[in-house]
Every structure is written in structure tokens, then in C-alpha cells.
Amino acid sequence: MAGKAVIGWDMTAALALTHALGLNPMVAAELLPELEAVMVRRINEKIGTEDG
């Protein structure tokens, strides 16, 4: 978090989690950036509505 906004995920941790779950790392590397973008946007929207 930066101030009152999420700026991104720790991709090293996200990839480690996919490895721990036994998921294909190539698929995870392709999908995680798209998932991150959507989730960061949604989390920041939620933060914005809770502040105002």
C-alpha cells in the first residue's frame, strides 16, 4: 500500500504461492498480471468508497 491506495502485488510471492499450490508457472506468469490489474482497481475502488 502507498498512502491509501494499493499499487500492486508482490509478484514473487504470488508466483511462489502458485508453485506451492502446484499450478503451472507459465500459466500463472501469463494470468497474474491481468488478475493483478483487476484486483488492484477493485481494491482501490473499495478504499475510495470507504473513505468518502
C-alpha positions in Angstrom: 0.0 0.0 0.0 1.0 3.5 -0.7 -0.9 6.1 1.4 -4.4 5.0 0.8 -4.1 3.0 -2.4 -2.8 -0.3 -3.5 -0.2 0.0 -6.2 0.4 -3.7 -7.0 1.1 -7.2 -5.8 4.3 -8.8 -4.8 4.7 -11.0 -7.9 7.5 -13.0 -6.4 5.1 -14.0 -3.5 2.3 -14.6 -6.0 4.4 -16.9 -8.1 5.7 -18.7 -5.0 2.1 -19.3 -4.0 1.2 -20.7 -7.4 4.2 -23.0 -7.1 3.1 -24.1 -3.6 -0.3 -24.9 -5.0 1.2 -27.0 -7.8 0.0 -24.7 -10.6 1.7 -24.4 -13.9 4.2 -21.5 -13.5 3.9 -20.5 -17.2 0.2 -20.2 -17.0 0.5 -18.2 -13.7 3.0 -15.9 -15.3 0.6 -15.2 -18.1 -2.5 -14.7 -15.9 -1.2 -13.0 -12.8 -0.7 -9.5 -14.4 -4.2 -9.4 -15.7 -5.6 -10.6 -12.3 -3.5 -8.1 -10.5 -4.7 -5.2 -12.6 -8.4 -6.0 -12.0 -7.9 -6.7 -8.2 -5.9 -3.5 -7.6 -8.5 -1.5 -9.4 -11.3 -3.1 -7.4 -9.5 -2.8 -4.0 -8.8 0.9 -4.7 -12.4 1.5 -5.6 -13.4 -0.1 -2.3 -10.9 2.0 -0.4 -12.3 5.1 -2.1 -15.9 4.4 -1.1 -15.0 3.7 2.5 -13.1 7.0 2.8 -15.8 9.2 1.4 
